[in-house]
Amino acid sequence: MKAYLIDELSPSDMEQITDFLKKNAIRSNLDHIFWIQIPDYLLSDTQLLHRNCRPHVFAAELGTNWLKMEFFVRSLKKMQCTCPGYCNTKQTNYIISFVHTMITRLGIST
């Protein structure tokens, strides 16, 4: 899996990140996984056509001292479809920007 990893985070950093994601992302059934919605204007042509598959999201996974954002866009409604796939350049840039903005807002040093 292609992903963006931020590691060597302190326990207090991880607590802040967790709280931020609880307020700004979709919780999964697993405590350490969150879904972040990709804005419609960044969806691929196929994803745009698949309105019944929305929302299209990427995963944020939290470890003990790390945060991983997957560069894979998936549907929360349908597992078997043609619309999930690896991020295009604009989606990748959005994910990186999302992480950097979150870290800056929280005052986390990396």
C-alpha atoms as an extended CHARMM CRD file, in Angstrom:
* protein
*
       110  EXT
         1         1  MET       CA              0.0000000000        0.0000000000        0.0000000000  PROA      1               0.0000000000
         2         2  LYS       CA              1.2530000000        3.4670000000       -0.8380000000  PROA      2               0.0000000000
         3         3  ALA       CA              1.0320000000        5.7210000000        2.1950000000  PROA      3               0.0000000000
         4         4  TYR       CA              2.3250000000        8.8560000000        3.9050000000  PROA      4               0.0000000000
         5         5  LEU       CA              3.8550000000        8.1780000000        7.3240000000  PROA      5               0.0000000000
         6         6  ILE       CA              4.6080000000       10.6060000000       10.1430000000  PROA      6               0.0000000000
         7         7  ASP       CA              6.4840000000        8.8590000000       12.9590000000  PROA      7               0.0000000000
         8         8  GLU       CA              8.3040000000        9.6000000000       16.1980000000  PROA      8               0.0000000000
         9         9  LEU       CA              5.2410000000       11.3580000000       17.5890000000  PROA      9               0.0000000000
        10        10  SER       CA              4.8920000000       11.8110000000       21.3440000000  PROA      10              0.0000000000
        11        11  PRO       CA              1.9600000000       10.4080000000       23.3420000000  PROA      11              0.0000000000
        12        12  SER       CA              0.5650000000       13.9510000000       23.7290000000  PROA      12              0.0000000000
        13        13  ASP       CA              0.8750000000       14.5010000000       19.9460000000  PROA      13              0.0000000000
        14        14  MET       CA             -1.0160000000       11.2580000000       19.3450000000  PROA      14              0.0000000000
        15        15  GLU       CA             -3.7250000000       12.3420000000       21.7810000000  PROA      15              0.0000000000
        16        16  GLN       CA             -4.1450000000       15.6680000000       19.9650000000  PROA      16              0.0000000000
        17        17  ILE       CA             -4.2630000000       13.9510000000       16.5650000000  PROA      17              0.0000000000
        18        18  THR       CA             -6.8330000000       11.4410000000       17.8190000000  PROA      18              0.0000000000
        19        19  ASP       CA             -9.0320000000       14.2130000000       19.2040000000  PROA      19              0.0000000000
        20        20  PHE       CA             -8.7080000000       16.1830000000       15.9520000000  PROA      20              0.0000000000
        21        21  LEU       CA             -9.7190000000       13.1710000000       13.8520000000  PROA      21              0.0000000000
        22        22  LYS       CA            -12.6420000000       12.3740000000       16.1590000000  PROA      22              0.0000000000
        23        23  LYS       CA            -13.9730000000       15.8610000000       15.3830000000  PROA      23              0.0000000000
        24        24  ASN       CA            -13.0040000000       16.1300000000       11.6890000000  PROA      24              0.0000000000
        25        25  ALA       CA            -13.1810000000       12.6370000000       10.2190000000  PROA      25              0.0000000000
        26        26  ILE       CA            -15.5090000000        9.6570000000       10.0370000000  PROA      26              0.0000000000
        27        27  ARG       CA            -14.8800000000        7.0620000000       12.7190000000  PROA      27              0.0000000000
        28        28  SER       CA            -14.5090000000        3.4740000000       11.6340000000  PROA      28              0.0000000000
        29        29  ASN       CA            -15.4310000000        0.4290000000       13.6910000000  PROA      29              0.0000000000
        30        30  LEU       CA            -11.7820000000        0.2620000000       14.7730000000  PROA      30              0.0000000000
        31        31  ASP       CA            -10.4830000000        2.8030000000       17.2910000000  PROA      31              0.0000000000
        32        32  HSD       CA             -7.2660000000        3.4690000000       15.3850000000  PROA      32              0.0000000000
        33        33  ILE       CA             -8.7670000000        3.9380000000       11.8930000000  PROA      33              0.0000000000
        34        34  PHE       CA            -10.5110000000        7.0720000000       10.6310000000  PROA      34              0.0000000000
        35        35  TRP       CA            -11.9310000000        7.9100000000        7.2000000000  PROA      35              0.0000000000
        36        36  ILE       CA            -11.3510000000       11.3370000000        5.6720000000  PROA      36              0.0000000000
        37        37  GLN       CA            -13.6120000000       12.3680000000        2.8240000000  PROA      37              0.0000000000
        38        38  ILE       CA            -12.0920000000       13.4440000000       -0.4800000000  PROA      38              0.0000000000
        39        39  PRO       CA            -13.8470000000       16.6120000000       -1.7380000000  PROA      39              0.0000000000
        40        40  ASP       CA            -16.0410000000       16.0300000000       -4.7820000000  PROA      40              0.0000000000
        41        41  TYR       CA            -13.9700000000       18.3960000000       -6.9320000000  PROA      41              0.0000000000
        42        42  LEU       CA            -10.9670000000       16.0510000000       -6.5000000000  PROA      42              0.0000000000
        43        43  LEU       CA            -12.7450000000       12.8330000000       -7.4480000000  PROA      43              0.0000000000
        44        44  SER       CA            -11.7090000000       10.9890000000      -10.5740000000  PROA      44              0.0000000000
        45        45  ASP       CA            -14.1480000000       10.8190000000      -13.4900000000  PROA      45              0.0000000000
        46        46  THR       CA            -15.2240000000        7.3120000000      -12.4410000000  PROA      46              0.0000000000
        47        47  GLN       CA            -15.6510000000        8.3300000000       -8.8060000000  PROA      47              0.0000000000
        48        48  LEU       CA            -17.7430000000       11.3450000000       -9.8380000000  PROA      48              0.0000000000
        49        49  LEU       CA            -20.0650000000        9.1160000000      -11.8400000000  PROA      49              0.0000000000
        50        50  HSD       CA            -20.5040000000        6.7080000000       -8.9220000000  PROA      50              0.0000000000
        51        51  ARG       CA            -22.7730000000        8.8540000000       -6.7440000000  PROA      51              0.0000000000
        52        52  ASN       CA            -24.1770000000        5.7660000000       -5.0010000000  PROA      52              0.0000000000
        53        53  CYS       CA            -20.6750000000        4.8890000000       -3.7740000000  PROA      53              0.0000000000
        54        54  ARG       CA            -20.1060000000        8.1750000000       -1.9540000000  PROA      54              0.0000000000
        55        55  PRO       CA            -18.5260000000        9.2240000000        0.2530000000  PROA      55              0.0000000000
        56        56  HSD       CA            -15.1170000000        8.4910000000       -1.2210000000  PROA      56              0.0000000000
        57        57  VAL       CA            -12.5130000000        8.5070000000        1.5160000000  PROA      57              0.0000000000
        58        58  PHE       CA             -8.9200000000        7.7550000000        2.4280000000  PROA      58              0.0000000000
        59        59  ALA       CA             -7.8010000000        6.0170000000        5.6100000000  PROA      59              0.0000000000
        60        60  ALA       CA             -5.9000000000        7.5160000000        8.5090000000  PROA      60              0.0000000000
        61        61  GLU       CA             -4.3620000000        4.8860000000       10.7650000000  PROA      61              0.0000000000
        62        62  LEU       CA             -2.9670000000        5.7040000000       14.1970000000  PROA      62              0.0000000000
        63        63  GLY       CA             -0.2110000000        3.7020000000       15.8710000000  PROA      63              0.0000000000
        64        64  THR       CA              1.4750000000        4.1520000000       19.2260000000  PROA      64              0.0000000000
        65        65  ASN       CA              3.7530000000        6.9130000000       17.9240000000  PROA      65              0.0000000000
        66        66  TRP       CA              2.8940000000        7.2590000000       14.2410000000  PROA      66              0.0000000000
        67        67  LEU       CA              0.2130000000        8.3910000000       11.8190000000  PROA      67              0.0000000000
        68        68  LYS       CA             -0.2460000000        6.8040000000        8.3980000000  PROA      68              0.0000000000
        69        69  MET       CA             -2.4190000000        8.1830000000        5.6140000000  PROA      69              0.0000000000
        70        70  GLU       CA             -3.1340000000        5.7600000000        2.7910000000  PROA      70              0.0000000000
        71        71  PHE       CA             -2.9210000000        6.9640000000       -0.7950000000  PROA      71              0.0000000000
        72        72  PHE       CA             -5.9340000000        4.8630000000       -1.7410000000  PROA      72              0.0000000000
        73        73  VAL       CA             -9.4410000000        6.2460000000       -2.3040000000  PROA      73              0.0000000000
        74        74  ARG       CA            -12.2770000000        3.9130000000       -1.4400000000  PROA      74              0.0000000000
        75        75  SER       CA            -16.0320000000        3.9180000000       -1.0710000000  PROA      75              0.0000000000
        76        76  LEU       CA            -17.6460000000        3.5010000000        2.3320000000  PROA      76              0.0000000000
        77        77  LYS       CA            -20.7670000000        2.0720000000        0.7230000000  PROA      77              0.0000000000
        78        78  LYS       CA            -19.5640000000       -0.5050000000       -1.7990000000  PROA      78              0.0000000000
        79        79  MET       CA            -16.6200000000       -2.8820000000       -1.5120000000  PROA      79              0.0000000000
        80        80  GLN       CA            -16.8920000000       -4.3620000000       -4.9970000000  PROA      80              0.0000000000
        81        81  CYS       CA            -16.8000000000       -1.5460000000       -7.5120000000  PROA      81              0.0000000000
        82        82  THR       CA            -14.5440000000        0.0140000000      -10.1340000000  PROA      82              0.0000000000
        83        83  CYS       CA            -14.2940000000        3.4010000000       -8.4120000000  PROA      83              0.0000000000
        84        84  PRO       CA            -11.7680000000        2.6400000000       -5.6090000000  PROA      84              0.0000000000
        85        85  GLY       CA             -8.1280000000        3.0430000000       -6.5480000000  PROA      85              0.0000000000
        86        86  TYR       CA             -4.8090000000        4.6400000000       -5.8370000000  PROA      86              0.0000000000
        87        87  CYS       CA             -4.8430000000        8.4170000000       -5.5990000000  PROA      87              0.0000000000
        88        88  ASN       CA             -4.2560000000       10.6250000000       -8.5830000000  PROA      88              0.0000000000
        89        89  THR       CA             -1.8100000000       13.5230000000       -8.1490000000  PROA      89              0.0000000000
        90        90  LYS       CA             -4.4360000000       16.0000000000       -6.9270000000  PROA      90              0.0000000000
        91        91  GLN       CA             -5.7870000000       13.5320000000       -4.3680000000  PROA      91              0.0000000000
        92        92  THR       CA             -2.2650000000       12.7410000000       -3.1450000000  PROA      92              0.0000000000
        93        93  ASN       CA             -1.5260000000       16.4450000000       -2.7390000000  PROA      93              0.0000000000
        94        94  TYR       CA             -4.7910000000       16.8910000000       -0.8290000000  PROA      94              0.0000000000
        95        95  ILE       CA             -3.8570000000       14.1420000000        1.6380000000  PROA      95              0.0000000000
        96        96  ILE       CA             -0.3960000000       15.5870000000        2.2310000000  PROA      96              0.0000000000
        97        97  SER       CA             -1.8740000000       19.0590000000        2.6630000000  PROA      97              0.0000000000
        98        98  PHE       CA             -4.5030000000       17.6950000000        5.0760000000  PROA      98              0.0000000000
        99        99  VAL       CA             -1.7900000000       16.1670000000        7.2790000000  PROA      99              0.0000000000
       100       100  HSD       CA              0.4570000000       19.2380000000        7.2030000000  PROA      100             0.0000000000
       101       101  THR       CA             -2.4550000000       21.5570000000        7.9990000000  PROA      101             0.0000000000
       102       102  MET       CA             -3.5540000000       19.3570000000       10.8890000000  PROA      102             0.0000000000
       103       103  ILE       CA             -0.0400000000       19.1850000000       12.3460000000  PROA      103             0.0000000000
       104       104  THR       CA              0.4100000000       22.9460000000       12.0150000000  PROA      104             0.0000000000
       105       105  ARG       CA             -2.9770000000       23.6870000000       13.6390000000  PROA      105             0.0000000000
       106       106  LEU       CA             -2.1320000000       21.3850000000       16.5350000000  PROA      106             0.0000000000
       107       107  GLY       CA              1.3370000000       22.9090000000       16.9890000000  PROA      107             0.0000000000
       108       108  ILE       CA              3.0680000000       19.5570000000       16.5920000000  PROA      108             0.0000000000
       109       109  SER       CA              6.7870000000       19.5830000000       15.7620000000  PROA      109             0.0000000000
       110       110  THR       CA              7.9630000000       16.8190000000       13.4530000000  PROA      110             0.0000000000
